[in-house]
Amino acid sequence: MTMLNVEGLCKTFVLHNQQGARLPVLNQVSLQVNAGECVVLHGHSGSGKSTLLRTLYGNYLPDSGSINVNHHGEQIDLVTASARQILALRRDTLGWVSQFLRVIPRISALEVVMQPLLERGEARDVCEDKARELLARLNVPQRLWSLAPATFSGGEQQRVNIARGFIARSPVLLLDEPTASLDNKNCAAVVALIEEARSRGAAIVGIFHDREVRERVANRLHIMNPLVAETEA
Ligand SMILES: Nc1ncnc2c1ncn2[C@@H]1O[C@H](COP(=O)(O)OP(=O)(O)OP(=O)(O)O)[C@@H](O)[C@H]1O
């Protein structure tokens, strides 16, 4: 079953504060991801991997093209969707793990992790149990769970972020380098979460710079177009 169907996506950044310089980044990107499949975006630095991933989450509006997401069996085009539809998509269908945790003062790690599941209306004790299980699997020390992650180390914050991204078991998962800068043990824990998500039928798109991780999780690579960025006034 196709969960994500991207067709003819184009995106040019226009730098208004730099004489309107134009930076074409995505040129006619098409991509299909089925349930249970992990597609890894592959290309040199600056080839537009993060831009594509952010566009697939609706953070950037493309200049043209469509991004159809299977949302409860209905196709919704993220490019033309209303704000309300985008929020519903993100709540129920589209999960996202960014590289960095957005830290909110005074909100504990446990709360941060539980949030996506609470938003779906799950009972609080169920959410809390799942959050505890994930934090333990990701080796976040228990003494930190009730503290706000602002003072956590980079790796600890990253693992809180990963737990938050996986707790809702989203049907479509977008992963922006979730294993970057993790040690071997934690990297293996994240790879195991990705493999489990794939087996339960999640459609995954990710960026993984580590070759070993990439080879382990990828069903196939999506090679970014070697688009030579032209800057013109
Ligand atoms: N918000 C933005 N505004 C303007 N230009 C941007 C923006 N985001 C990215 N770019 C430009 O788009 C190009 C692609 O960047 P992107 O971060 O998508 O590449 P990448 O393939 O993810 O690179 P890396 O592997 O180094 O993380 C770069 O030339 C970058 O300067």
Ligand as a Chemical Component Dictionary entry (heavy atoms), coordinates in Angstrom:
data_LIG
# 
_chem_comp.id                   LIG 
_chem_comp.type                 NON-POLYMER 
_chem_comp.pdbx_formal_charge   0 
_chem_comp.three_letter_code    LIG 
# 
loop_
_chem_comp_atom.comp_id 
_chem_comp_atom.atom_id 
_chem_comp_atom.alt_atom_id 
_chem_comp_atom.type_symbol 
_chem_comp_atom.charge 
_chem_comp_atom.model_Cartn_x 
_chem_comp_atom.model_Cartn_y 
_chem_comp_atom.model_Cartn_z 
_chem_comp_atom.pdbx_ordinal 
LIG N1  N1  N 0 15.906 27.947 4.502  1  
LIG C1  C1  C 0 16.774 28.060 3.489  2  
LIG N2  N2  N 0 16.922 29.228 2.834  3  
LIG C2  C2  C 0 17.800 29.337 1.818  4  
LIG N3  N3  N 0 18.573 28.334 1.360  5  
LIG C3  C3  C 0 18.468 27.156 1.978  6  
LIG C4  C4  C 0 17.565 26.942 3.073  7  
LIG N4  N4  N 0 17.676 25.662 3.477  8  
LIG C5  C5  C 0 18.601 25.086 2.678  9  
LIG N5  N5  N 0 19.078 25.986 1.776  10 
LIG C6  C6  C 0 20.062 25.710 0.738  11 
LIG O1  O1  O 0 19.593 24.594 -0.001 12 
LIG C7  C7  C 0 20.659 23.724 -0.341 13 
LIG C8  C8  C 0 20.327 22.321 0.154  14 
LIG O2  O2  O 0 20.404 22.299 1.565  15 
LIG P1  P1  P 0 19.989 21.021 2.421  16 
LIG O3  O3  O 0 20.214 21.351 3.843  17 
LIG O4  O4  O 0 18.641 20.578 2.007  18 
LIG O5  O5  O 0 21.063 19.959 1.897  19 
LIG P2  P2  P 0 21.465 18.524 2.480  20 
LIG O6  O6  O 0 21.550 17.605 1.301  21 
LIG O7  O7  O 0 20.521 18.142 3.559  22 
LIG O8  O8  O 0 22.908 18.818 3.047  23 
LIG P3  P3  P 0 23.739 18.142 4.255  24 
LIG O9  O9  O 0 24.002 16.697 3.867  25 
LIG O10 O10 O 0 24.985 18.955 4.292  26 
LIG O11 O11 O 0 22.907 18.282 5.520  27 
LIG C9  C9  C 0 21.912 24.309 0.276  28 
LIG O12 O12 O 0 22.635 24.924 -0.753 29 
LIG C10 C10 C 0 21.412 25.309 1.297  30 
LIG O13 O13 O 0 22.265 26.408 1.377  31 
# 
loop_
_chem_comp_bond.comp_id 
_chem_comp_bond.atom_id_1 
_chem_comp_bond.atom_id_2 
_chem_comp_bond.value_order 
_chem_comp_bond.pdbx_ordinal 
LIG N1  C1  SING 1  
LIG C1  N2  SING 2  
LIG C1  C4  DOUB 3  
LIG N2  C2  DOUB 4  
LIG C2  N3  SING 5  
LIG N3  C3  DOUB 6  
LIG C3  C4  SING 7  
LIG C3  N5  SING 8  
LIG C4  N4  SING 9  
LIG N4  C5  DOUB 10 
LIG C5  N5  SING 11 
LIG N5  C6  SING 12 
LIG C6  O1  SING 13 
LIG C6  C10 SING 14 
LIG O1  C7  SING 15 
LIG C7  C8  SING 16 
LIG C7  C9  SING 17 
LIG C8  O2  SING 18 
LIG O2  P1  SING 19 
LIG P1  O3  DOUB 20 
LIG P1  O4  SING 21 
LIG P1  O5  SING 22 
LIG O5  P2  SING 23 
LIG P2  O6  DOUB 24 
LIG P2  O7  SING 25 
LIG P2  O8  SING 26 
LIG O8  P3  SING 27 
LIG P3  O9  DOUB 28 
LIG P3  O10 SING 29 
LIG P3  O11 SING 30 
LIG C9  O12 SING 31 
LIG C9  C10 SING 32 
LIG C10 O13 SING 33 
# 
